[in-house]
Amino acid sequence: MDERLRFVARLLEGDKMAKLCREFGISRKTGYKIYDRYKEHGLEGLKNRSRRPYRHANQIPFQIEREILNLKKERPSWGAPKIREKLIRWFPDIHPPATSTIHAVLDRHGLVKRRKRRRYKAKGTDLCTTNQPNGLWCADYKGEFRLGNKKYCYPLTITDYATRYLFTCEGLESTKEAFAFTVFEQTFKEFGLPAAIRTDNGIPFSCANALCGLSRLSVWWLRLGIAIERIKPGNPQQNGRHERMHLTLKKEATKPPGFNFLQQQSLFDDFIDQYNNDRPHEALNMKYPGELYTPSAKVYRPPDEPEYPMHDLTIRVTKCGRICLKRLKINFSTVFAGQSVGITETADKIWLVSFMDYDLGYFDEEARRVEPIDNPFKAKVLPMSSE
């Protein structure tokens, strides 16, 4: 913090940003980030921010996990509460894992029998192929760049995987979720809904510290019946068609950049029209994307409320991300704030939490927090066609 404080103090005394950054051995981007944090939060903003994840799902010593599995194999009829009591007696000096954590470990190794039930099916078109328009959309932020007035611009782009049609390229002030909601809603209203959307694992499409890596934006997509596809971290080539469009966009619409957001958006709008309707595409046999794309037959409208007829209870998640049950407050996830989830008691005082067609995790009435099970939205390797 001392170096950051000296850095900000020198700025306030009138030193130039570029000179100070060279002197302190940091980039100007980092320098401006430090200064912005100071202006927004004062001295508190200069303190080191913890990089510790909010959640450490089922992160218990492997020796304890091994004992859990051994106990279950020796006593197949025992559930998580009995196993936890044994661990307390065997290892009195170690903080015992929660009952729901033990249950999640057993579930992960296939040692829990789930109650058979008819699961709620998410509404919408199944993703059968990526060769048809609207079978798969791709979305990403092209790398930020500075406008003529020195403000940073973050272009959010959305394309159709099959036809390469560019729906939108919106210059935004940041990658904040609220801006992305507006852009996607306008695109859905104009072109309809896709079967799936492919993105990377960054904000606002995903949140590393949230349950299952979900964000409010991706939860909204699920409510609309849109499947989530995420590329493997560090492998942008798995979204290669979209990245190739970004290269063309960078060459033709950002060099030189506009002076302000209005001028830059004008450049983006001209590029969209030229890219879709006047630029032959080699991968499309020299056709224009606009000649192949047709709007989705699935019209955008606010989604219906999820129903959980085969669950024990339907509960609405509070604004602070909690599930309230029997006057108990269960820590869940703020990305589901305002959403309805289904819960089912799978064992004595152990509950399974589901959202639409996805089982997300367990909680017990003692620990009062949801322990995630296998992530149904984890990144998957997707084969790409040659460009």
N, C-alpha and C positions, 0 to 999 in steps of 0.2 A: 504493500500500500504506500510506503514512503516514496518510492520512485514515481508512482502515479500522482501522488500529492505534489511532489516537486514539479512534475510535468505540467499539471494543471495550473499551479501557481505561476510558473513561467509564462504560460499562455495568458493568464489574467493580467500579468505585468506588461503584456504587449508584444512578446516574442512571436515570430511567425511560425505557423504550424509546420511547414516544410523543413525549416531550419531545425526546429526542435526534434522532429522525428529522426532526422539524420543524426543529430547529437545523441539521442537516446537509443538509436539503433532499432527503430520500429518503423513499420509502414505507416503511411499517412492514414490508411483505412483504420488501423489500430488506434492511431492518435485521435482521430475523430470519434471513434467508438468510446474511448476513455472520456473524452470531453463531453460527449452527449450523455453518458451515464452520470457524469458529475452534474450537468445542468438539470437532469431529470430527477436524480435521487440525492444530490448533495454529496457529502463525505461518505455516506453509506454506499453510494454507487461505486466508490473506489476500492472497496474491500473485495477480496477474492471471492468469487462465487463458487459454491460447492458443485463439483461435477458428479457427485454421488447420485446414482439413479434413485428415483422415488421408490421404486419397487425392486426387490431382489427375489423374484418368484422362486419359491421352493429351494432357496439357497441355504442348505443345511450341510453340515459336515458329511462327507461320503461315508464315514464310519457309522454315523447314526442312521443314514439312509440304508446302509447294508443291514444293520440290526433290525430295522423296520421290516425289510423284505424277508429276512430270515425268520422273524417272529411270525409273519403272516403265513409263511410256508409251513412252519411247525404247527401253527394253530389257524387253519384256514377259516374257522368260524369266527375268529376274533375280528372286531372292527377297530377303527382308529382310536376310540376312547380307551379300550383295554390295552392296546399297544402303547399308547402314550403313558398310561399308568406304570407299565413295566419299565419304560425308559426312565421315568422319574426315579424308580426304585434302583435301577441298575447304575444310573449316572446322576447321582444327586447333586454333583457340582456343576453340571452343564444345564443351561437354560433349555427346557424341553421345547420342541416345536409344537405349534398349535395343532389341535385336533384336525382342523381343516387342511393344514399342511401335510400331515401324515396321510390323510385321505387322498389328497392330490397325488402324493408319491405312489400310493397303491394304485390309483387310477392310471397313472402314467405307465405303470408296468403291467397293466391288464389284470390286476388282482381285485378289481371292484366290479360287481355285477350291477349294471344300471337297469333301472326299471324300464321295461319295454313300453314304448308309447309312440303314438303317432305325432311326429314332430311337425311344428308349424313350418309351412313352406313359404319362403319369400316369394312375393308376387313379381312377375316380370318375365321377360323372354330369357330362356336358357342360352348360354353361350356355346353354340355348336361349332362355329367356324369363324375364322377371321377373314374370309374371302368376300364377305358381303358388306355393303355399307352399314355402319352403325353396329356391327358385330363387336367392334373394339375401338375405343377412342384412346388416344395417348395425350397426356398432359405433362407439362413441365415448365419451369422457369428458365428462360435463357439467362445466362450469366449477367449480373447487373453491370451497368456501365453509367458513366457520368454524362449528363446533358451539358449543353453549352453554358447553362447558368450554374454549373457545378453540383446540381442535385442528382442523386442516384435514381436510376430508372430500373425497375424489375419487370421485364415483359413476361406475362403469363400467356402461354400458347396452348391451344387444343387442336388436335388433328384427328382425322379418321384414318385408322390403320390401313384399311383395304384400298381406299381411293386416294390417300395422301391429301385429302381436302383439308384446308386450313380454315377452321371455324372462326378463330379469334386470335388476335395478338394484342393484348391490352397492356399498355405501359402503366405500371403501378408504383406507388411510392414505397411499398415494402411487400414482404411476403406474408403479412398478417392475414389471419383466417377470414376476417370480415370482408376484405377486398375480394378474396377468392370466391366466397359465397356469392357475391354480387355477379361476378363474371360468369360463373357456372350456371347460375339461375337464368341469366339472360340468354346464354347459349342454349340451354335446355328449352326455353320458351320458343326460340327461333327455329331450332333444328330437331327437337324431340329428344328422346332419351336413348342412350346406347345400351347394349347388353352388359358391357363391362368397360372399365376405365383402367388403363395401365399408367402407373406413375413410379417415381423413385420412392425412397423411404424418408424423404425430408419433410419439413414443415411447409405447408399446412396439410399435406396429404397423409402424413403419418406422424405419430408422436412417440419417440423412443421410450419415454418414461410412463406412458399410459398403458392401461390394460390392453394386451394383445397388439400394442403399437398403433391403436386406432386414434383418430382425431375426430373432432366434431364434424369436420367436412366428410370424412369417410363414413361415419355413422349415418349422416344424412344420405349419402349415396346408397347405403344398404337399405334405408327406409324406402328409397325410391325404386328398389328392385334392381339396382346396378351392382354387378359383381366387382370385387376389388382384385386387381392384379398389381403386384409390386415386383419390380426387378430386383435381382440379387444386389446387395450393397456393393458399391465399387465396380459395377459392371454396366456402365451407361450404354454399351453396345447392344444390350438386350432391349433397348428402346431406340435402336439404330435409325429407323426411318424418321423418327421425330428429331433425333440429333442431327441428321443430315439436313433437315429443313432449317434447323437453327443455324447451320453454317451458311446457308444461302441467305437467310434473314440477316445475319450479322454483316455480310458483305454488301448487301443491297439496301439496307434500311437503317444502319447505325453508323456508317462511315461516309461522311461525317454525321454526327448526331444532330438532332434538332436542338434549338436553344432552350426550349421549355417543353413541358409535357404536352401542351396543345400541338406544337409543331411536330414533336416526335410521334404523337398518335396519328397525325396526318400522314407521316411517312409509313407508319405501320399499315394504315388503312389502304394506302396505294399499293403496298406490297401484297396484301391479302388478295386484292382484286387481280393484280398481275400474276400472282402465283397460282391462283385457282383457274383463271380464265384466259390467260395469254401466254403461259409458259409451258411448252411441250415437256412432258416428263418421260425420260428414257425408260424407267421401270414400268410405265403404263403404255408402252408401245407408242410413245410420242403423243399421247392424248393429254388433254387438260384434265386436272382433277375435277373441275366443274362439269365436265362432260359425263363423268361416271358416278358422281355422288348424287344421292337422293335423300331427302329428309327422312327421319325415322317415323314409322307409323305409330310409335308409342309416344303419345302426346304428354307433355309435362303437366302435372297437376300435383297439388299437395298430397302427400301419401296418406293412406288410411292408417288408423291406429292399429298397431299389432295386436293380435289376439292369441291367447295361450290357453285354449280349452282343455288341454291335457296336463296342465301344470296345476300344482296345488293352489298357487296364488299368483295374481298379477299385481305388480307393484310399480309405482312411478318413482323414478330416481329423483332425489331432491336436487336443488340447485347446487349444493355443495358436494354432490356426487355420492350420496349415501342411500342405502336401502333401509327403510324403517320397518321393523318386524317385532311385534310383541313389546313395544316400547324400547326396543333395542335399536341402536344406530350402527349399521354395518358399513364400514368404509368400502367403497366400490370404485368409481372412477368419474371424474367431472365431465369427461367427454360424453357420458350418457345422461347428463343432467336434463331432466324433463322427459326422458324416454321411458317407455313402459317395458319392463322385463318380466319374465316368468320364473318363478322359483318352485322347486320341488324338493321335499325332504327325502333324501336317498338313504339315510341312516339316522339313528337317534340323534336329533339336534344338529345334523349336518345337512346343509342345503346346497342344491345345484342351481346356479344362476344361468339363464339362457336369454339370448336376445335374438328374436326372430328364429332363424333356423340354426343358430350357433350356440353350443354349450361353452360358456366362458370360464367358469370356475366354481369353487366351493367356498362356503364359509360355515363356521360353527358358531354357536351362540355364546361361546366363551371368548374366543379371540376377537370376534366381531370385525373381520376383514376378509375380503374375497381373495382367495389364493387361486391364480390362474392355472388352468390345465394346458394341454398342448394347444399352441397358438393356431387357430384355423386361418389366420391371415398372414402367416409368416411368409417371407420372400421365397419365391420358387424360381427355378431356372426355366426360362421359356425359350424354346428354339426359335431362332430368327431366320427369315428367308434372306438369301444373299441379295445385296443391294445392286 
